[in-house]
């Protein structure tokens, strides 16, 4: 009778045992996410999903309670290996592990990997991993069987499985979006949790790699431009194209904004006659991929698919004999950004500086400075360099260090209609513009210090509505309900003294021309001295033969809905 009583007591539900089991299996995923949130490196979505999908590991705990210590040890090793790698990556780079990391890893040879290990090894990292391991071992020692009544153990397991697996899948499949779409959605939800960051990362990497290779193969098969002539011959030179992100010119003091958001470029303009600022340039699409498919190719609003059948700007520059480079602080291997990676891979050498899993993570554009300096020292006589910034992309507060948080209150520049609960967002955007000013000016000064023969052209892909337009309730971009703030962009050119010596030209007559960045490739060709069959001087902003035309905006898939930007009333 005593043995029976003892046996019955040992299988009673123990709330403390359940709590320790939950803490143990969540620890491997949520420890890093807590640090990310606490340090202001990202939002809380990753923390939420890591907590939820860590619960999957508790299903065997409910079904086979007597095996919890062995099960915890085996699964714990797997979770420790994956989470420790993610922690090490975050410790070194300050970024969350993502599929973009796998892209860079697989593009890196063994020698480079060894150099990275030597460069980033530190005893601080070792100490961090030791503390992390000891904490995991302590939690493992606290594991005890979690006994639930038979109905409860199966019911709880089924509920967890349904909520975490079936609930994300079923609605998308039933809506006819397909199994692949549903699985991709589930994989993205699971990605913050160990070891799914590696599983999800590899799954997404393979999917995007297949799409990437198909697009690259199609690009390589394109015929070259006919009768391409470089007026500058073999003269050594360096040309730089800087692509901004989400920066509208009306929030820049350079363009008359009431706050001093661009003090560095303002000062440079006063003392450097080789800096030209164009005042009336707009984008045709308020989205990064869509506008770059036009700006970096011969596609436009009337012929949106030419980016698939005609050479790109990168192809053109390689054909002209330039060694080409792409430095980016944008995410590379995501479903949305695959086309950016296609463009980057059309160059000879790439530098991918942003491996964040989530675009809304703290990431500063200053990371492009070092690779830019390195590329400027490359011995190639003719260099073409593209730098793609993260600029003032959402979330704005993650785009600048604390020292640039200068706009915090309400002043005369803030429209009266901006509500108190949106004032922080309004201010953080201005702070992001302020840091973007520092980044752009630093790039110009770095370029100038290399004593180049060439020029640097900067433009933003699109603008951003940040409570600018009455009644000051809108934030973001939507071409179905456009506002001017979504389309106005900065367009700035700096030419080196050596370049101006051989290319004297006064751009003052062109600075107020109405222009759309969808025609960028014609302006770039003109500036670079490239001529070819199909080049149109009337579409070059800096050409005397330039002709103003309607600046079409909207989705070109619906030609009847295209509208003239200048007809916008707000």
Secondary structure, 3 states (H helix, E strand, C coil): CHHHHHHHHHCCCCHHHHHHHHHHHHHHHHHHHHHHHHCCCECCHHHHHHHHHHHHHHHHHHHCHHHHHHHHHHHHHHHHHHHHHHHHHHHHHCCCCCHHHHHHHHCCCHHHHHHHHHHHCCHHHHHHHHHHHHHHHHHHHCCCCCCCCHHHHHHHHHHHHHHHHHHHHHHHHHCCCCHHHHHHHHHHHHCCCCCHHHHHHHHHHHHHHHHHHHHHHHHHCCCCCCCCEECCCCCCEEEEEEEECCCCHHHCHHHCCCCCCCHHHHHHHHHCCCEEEEEEEECCCCCHHHHHHHHCCCCCCCCCCHHHHCCCHHHHHHHCCCEEEEEEEEECCCCCCHHHHHHHHCCCEEEEEECCCCCCECCCHHHHHHHHHHHHCCCCCEEEEEEECCCCCCCHHHCCCHHHCCCCCCCCCCCCCCCHHHHHHHHHHHHHHHHHHHHHHHHHHHHHHCCCCEEEEEEECCCCEECCCCCCCCEECCHHHCCHHHCEEEEEEEECHHHHHHCCCCCCCCCCCCEEHHHHHHHHHHHHCEECCCCCHHHCCCCCCCCCCCCEECCCCCHHHCEEHHHCCC
